[in-house]
């Protein structure tokens, strides 16, 4: 197949899922790291009810064939857009956490 298909580990009950297609010529399949659970954990921190359901949010980190790292997200938003801001904030927090780690000395 021409594409690496990345789908949520837990699919939506409403059958509306986010997915990411990666061109095999541009990305290394063995470097795909699913960070969706980390973003969902941010959304439910402190016992909050998540504005995103299973399958709505897919967050990955992947390396290109040229060695560059990419952080990608796909979000199946709600009709009124009420979940967009908290989801984008959660994705940004996971991005910052993953990119702020200092190298071991």
PyMOL commands that set and color helices and strands:
alter all, ss='L'
color gray80, all
select helices_A, chain A and resi 29-31+36-43+45-47+84-99
alter helices_A, ss='H'
color red, helices_A
select strands_A, chain A and resi 3-7+19-23+33-34+57-63+69-75
alter strands_A, ss='S'
color yellow, strands_A
deselect
rebuild
show_as cartoon
